[in-house]
Amino acid sequence: MQNSSTNYIIGFPNQLASDAEKASEEYGLMVGRAIESEWFRKEGGQSRFYNNRDTYHKLRTYAMGEQSVRKYKNELAVNGDISYLNLDWTPVPIIPKFVDIVVNGISNRLFDVKADSVDPVSSNKKAMYKNRIQTEMRNKEDFEEIGAMLGKSMFSSNPDTLPETDDELELHMQIDYKDDIEIAEEKAIETTLKYNNYELTKKRIDEDATVLGISAVKHSFNTHEGIRVEYVDPSDLVYSPTEDPYFEDCYYFGEVKNVNITEIKKINPNLTQS
């Protein structure tokens, strides 16, 4: 298939190919060319990537109160002549104030990292803990009598804080119970975000969501810097066609970047100079 600008439309390779084939450089090159065809193919002198970039630039100028005043001059001009108008054309910075209010409101919505394990080992430990608490709930009086006779507590936890109903037990499992692996995972995530100054990145993400209606952040890993959480400018973002406002049906995401050879070798240390 060929369009009017003599640029071929390149389709994606077989997505059901084997893992070995997908791991090859040839397969990756075909995927890259297909993405390039979707985003940079010019139809009528325009391309999807540069159209998005221009749109986001225009929205950001409004958010900063630095938009072009050309259209205001055209509306007030008399037969195209504005020589008789003695006006200050500097835009009044109203929109930036509202942007700051919305962004600060979003940033103040504090959140905590919460990890829930779903592996069989953790699920079994959780079930055993729940059964033990349930047993102590239902036999509380008997356990207290036995404990008084033996001079030793029969409870694994403080009997005064035991749930009294099944609903309280479910609430206790959701709020108070935490497996060791879940705590370790939460601390690892919090440490990674703190190491990457995520609070500063989140400020930029919230501003993009307010001004552009879209925001992006990515995580990566390399042997030099470890886990990285980085801001992605929506102007440089490419993604598969989607009809979902939350991008759940996307099958690829990418970022357009200008990088030097050193940065490329960080991504793939096996690359040679040639």
N, C-alpha and C positions, 0 to 999 in steps of 0.2 A: 504494500500500500504506500502511496506517495502523495504528499500534499502539494499545494500550489507553489510553495517556496522550495521545491525540489529537495526537502529534507525528509529522509525516510523515517517512518514510525517504527521503532524497534520494540518488539514485545519482550516480555520476561521469559526466561528459560523455564523448563519444566520444573514446577515446584514439588513434584513427587519423585524427583531424582534421588539417588542414594546419597548418604552422608559423605561418602568418599568423593563423589562427583561435586557435591556442593562445597567441599573443602578445597577444591582446586582453584587455582588462580584464573583459569579460563571461565569457570562458572561465575566467579565474582566479577570478572570484567564484563560479562554479559548483563549481570544485574545492574552494574554501574551505568552501562550504556543505556539500558532501558529507563532507569531513573532520569538520566540526562535527557533522554528523548521526551519524557513526560514534562519536565520542568523547564528545559531550555530550548525546546523546539519552537521556532518562531512561526506563528501563523498570523499573516497580515502585519508583519513587522513587530509583533508583540509576543512575549513569552510569559508563562505562568509565574516564573520566579521573579522576573523584573517587575511584573504588574503588582505582585504582592509587596515587593520592596518599596515601590513608589507609593502604594496605598498606605503602608505603615509609616513611611516618612511624613506623609501629609497629616496623618492622625497625630503624630508626635509633635509636629509644628503647632497644631491647634492646642495640644495639651500644655505646651510651653508658652502659649500666647505669642507665637512668632509666625503665625500664618500669613500668607500673602494677602495684601489689601487690594489687589487688582480688581476682584469682583465687587468690592465695595465702591471703588471709584467708577466702575462701569455702571453701577446702579444709580449713582448720583450725578453722573455726567449728563450734560445737555447736548444731545447730538454728538456725543463723543468728546465734548470739550469740557475740561475741568479747570480751565484757567481762571474762571471767575469764582471758584470755590476756595475759601481760605480756611481750611480745616486741618486739624491734627489727625493724621492717618494712623497714628500708633495704636495698635490693638489694645483694648482695655483687658488686663489680665484677670478675667473672671473665671475662665475654664480652669487654669492652673490651681486656683484656690479650691474648687470642687474636687479636682483630681487628688490634691493633698488630703482632703478630708476623707475621701473614700479609701485611699491607700492606707492612711493611718488607721482607719477603722478595721480594715482587713488585717493589718499587721498586728493589731492588738488582740486578735483572736488567738490566744495562746493554745498550744496543743502539746500533748505528751505522747511519746512513742510507746506503743503498746504492741507486744508480740505475743501471739498465741501459737503454741506448738500443735501440730496435727500428726506427728509421726506416731507409729504404734507404741513405741516405748513410753513416750510422754503421755499418750492417751491412757495406757494401762496404769501408770502412776497416778494420774488424775482420778481414774475410776476407783482405784484402791483407797485413795485418800477420802473420796466422797463416801465410800461404803463404811470406812472407819468412823467418820464423823456421824453418819446416819445411825450406825450401831450405838454410839455413845449417846446420841439424842434419845433414841427409843429405850435405852436401858440406863438412863441417867440415875434414877433412884437406886437401882440394884448395884450399879458401880459405886455409888457413894457408900452404901452399906458394906459392900465387900472391902472398900478402901478403909473404912473405919475399923473393920475387924482386923485387917492385915497391917494397918498403919502405913499404907502406901497408896498413893493415888493411882487409880485405874484409868485415868483419862490421859490422852496424848496431848491435850491442850487445856486451857483454862475452862473449867466447866461452867463458869458464870457467863462466858461469851458464846456458849454453844447455841446454834440456831434452834428455835423452838418449833418451827413448821417447815414443810417442804419448800415453800416459797422463800423463806429466809435462808434455807440451805442453798438454793439455786443462786440467790443474791450473794451469799458468802463465797460460792465458787467463782463467781464472776469478778468480785471486787477484791477479796482477801487472798484467795489461793493464787500462788505463783510458783511455777516450777523453776528449778535452777537454770535450765537451758533458756527459758523465756527471759529471766532476769539478765543473763549473760548477753542474750541477743539484743535486748533493749539498751544495755550499757554500751555495747559495741556500736550500735547505730547512733546513739547520742554522741559518743566520742568521735565517730567519723564526721558527723555533721558539724561538731564544734571545731574539729581540726580544719575543716574546709570553710570556716566562717559562714555557715549557712544562713545565719541571721541577716547578713548583708546581702546575700544572694536572694533571699526571700523578699526583701524590700524591692528589688528590681523585678522579680517575678510578679509581685502584687501590682506594681505599676503597669507592667505590660498587660496584665489581665484587665485592668481598669481602662487603659487607653486604647489598646488594640483588640481586646476581646479574646486574646490568645496569649499563652505564656508557656515557656518550656525550660526544663532543666534536665541534665543528663548525668549519669554516673559512669565512670570508666575505671580501669585498673591498668597500671603498668609497673614494671619492676623498679622504676626509678622513684616514683612518687606514691605508690600504693593506690588506695582507693581515692578517687577524686569525684567530687560533686560540683558540677560546673554550670554556670548560667549559659543559656542558649538564646541568642537574639532571634525572635520570630522572623526577622527579615532574612535570616540565613537558614531557616528551617525548611526541609522538604519532607513530604509524607505522602503516602498513597491516598488516592481519592477516597473520601469518607462522607457518609451521611449522618454520622453520629456526632453530636456536639461534644462528646467526651472522648472521641477518637478511639473507641473500643474496637472498631472494625478495621483499623489500619494494620497492614501487614509489613510495613517498613517505615522507618524514620531516618532522617539523615540531616547533617549539618554541612553547609558550604563554608569552608575555611581556607584562608591563605596561610600556609605553614611552610617553614623551611625544612631542609633535609633532616636536621637534628630532631625536630619534633616528630617527623615521620618515623625515624629510627626508634624513637621511644615507644611508638605504637607497635612496631614490628622490629625487634632487634636483629632479626635474621636477614634483613635487607643489606645488601652490599653497596658500596659506593657506586658501582656501575649500574 
